[in-house]
Amino acid sequence: MKNSDKKDRKNIYRKAMYYFDLWLSKGTLSTIIFLFVVTGIFVFIIGVLARIFGGQGSSLGKSIWDTMNHAFDPGVLSGDSGSIFYLFLMLIATLIGVFFLAMLIGLINDGIQGRVEDLSKGIESVVENDHIVILGFNESTFIILGELIEAYENQKNTRNAVVVMDNIPKTEMEDRIRIEFPDTGNLTIVCRSGSITSSKDLHRCSVLTCKSIIIASYDDFETIKGILACTKILDGEEDSKAYITSVVYGRENEHAARIAGNDARNDQYLFSVKNDRLELLMMENTVSKIITHTCRQNGLSKVFTELFNYTDHEFYIARRNKNKDLYLEMTGKTIRQINRYLSDVIAVGIIQENGSALIGDPNRVTLGDGCQLILLQRDDDTIIVGEERSVRYEPPVELYKAVPSSILIIGCNEKLPYILREMCKYLIPGTIVYLSADPDELDQWLTDEIIEEMIDNDIDSAIRIERKDKPEGAGERLKKQNRKRDQHKYIYSLLSECDPQYVLILVPDELDDDQADEQALKLLLYCKHYKEMHPQTDFGITCEMRSIANQQLAQDSMASDFVISRNIASLMMAQIAENRELLQIFETLLSSEGFEVYIKPAKYYFHMQPDKAIDFYSLQDAVAEKGEIFLGYKRRTAQGDLITLNPEKLRNGKKTEMVFREDDELVVLAESMIVRQ
């Protein structure tokens, strides 16, 4: 029996300790509650003993109150009087109080420290509405954040928030953002740690209440998984209007990504042609088209960069609920007529009732009921409609003449066949395209099948393609030699022989970012040096670079040369995340069908006379007379080409005028390079 009693007492003790440990393990609050309970029991017992044996106090309640005062205020003990036993009891109460306060302060300190550590892990849920979620933390993330800071600069009366999540410690992300953006303006940036493919982690970012989701991963497979995870969550909530903006880098992954993001719903409240959850940018396709446009028009990359970012002027859609007066007065008018009333913006097209974008001849595109205007403006502000301005200009004396050009492409990669296909749709008959690259690489990307396809479709009938293969060796032997041998002499002889108007530099896909930019930068320097040695030459340079830092370095040191990088996709994603209809506008401007961006001589639009100015209302009307849309102008200066989009048409109530020179050019939206007679 005695052994059994000992075992029972031992089991009771173990169970008590077990439940006691469970209670304490619940956290700081449970420990504090336990401390208060134990201290209260001791105060009650001492208070009862003091009433019975101490002879102090008129009642039991008063005795317990005095005991509690001794516990929480040790100074009370110095003024006590009574029996030795009573003073001894009060001393014990005071010691218990000191122990209690020490324990309480320690627990509170540990609780606060633990909470701070939990917050630093970035595992707390986000409570935001109409925010943007960015999944991925890399170079593109900083571009997107920079654009959103610019976008919200004039929105001081609303809460603007961005949640950034990736498998990176929250404190590390916050430190890097703080260094890059010391002042985030009106934008609140919240960082969270987690997987972009985990439903639990995505819920913590409050994706159901967000405005849009940007997947900024460089890995296509990771992107597709992220699209699947986000689509599954969003489709489970009918009230959510959030959508996904993402980039896919490989053409072979496009179809899978589109399937992953398409919910195939017919939602009449989503103002979009495709009522799915995904707005997808094809990186390779987008950059190929941009390169195709810019490599034959000097300065066009600057135009695209400005149109695709929030720094100066960009495209907006004038919402009917914000611009009632605009639509009340302008409905039924053509784009050409509307632009005579607008002083600080340029109307370029409309979003039709079915959600599709229409950019075309400003004399024919009419603002109908239910349509919304596409505008080029500085900020998304309410549009002020002024009075109709009169226009006056003389027809041009010089008529457009198609002049063949020559383009030299140095290097080769996977984009080459797509660039050639796109290029052939725009070039004037008689144009020559020279290809200079490793013979094996040219054979790899410009296969017989691709050449036959171009011939079958008469794609290359307007131009002549000549290969200028590097003369020394081929394959691996040539690549090894190229690492050791300086290529500047070959580049100089190539430029001298081809005498191109435009130079396009491509680097192999298999090189990493640093190696690719190193090779591109060397070629850029060779071209710059050649131009300095031969002042009579005047060719433009387009080069795709991968690092933004290297791109900026190249632009700073070569102001007249134009560099394209994959940051264009990040700029576009930032705008599409704010307004998904913009993807259609961008695709329209980069497509060979319909209107595209061109830079054309100003002399083909109106009669230039020395010292005779023309106001910008008249200038945009002269462009509209040719069936095109005026966006801005380009002027050569000592510091390089100056491109101004959406110039100020009114200043202090008077028309702004400008004297154009013979070599000034206009930035326009048109169907082709040819200016209509």
Disulfide bonds with the S-S distance in Angstrom:
none
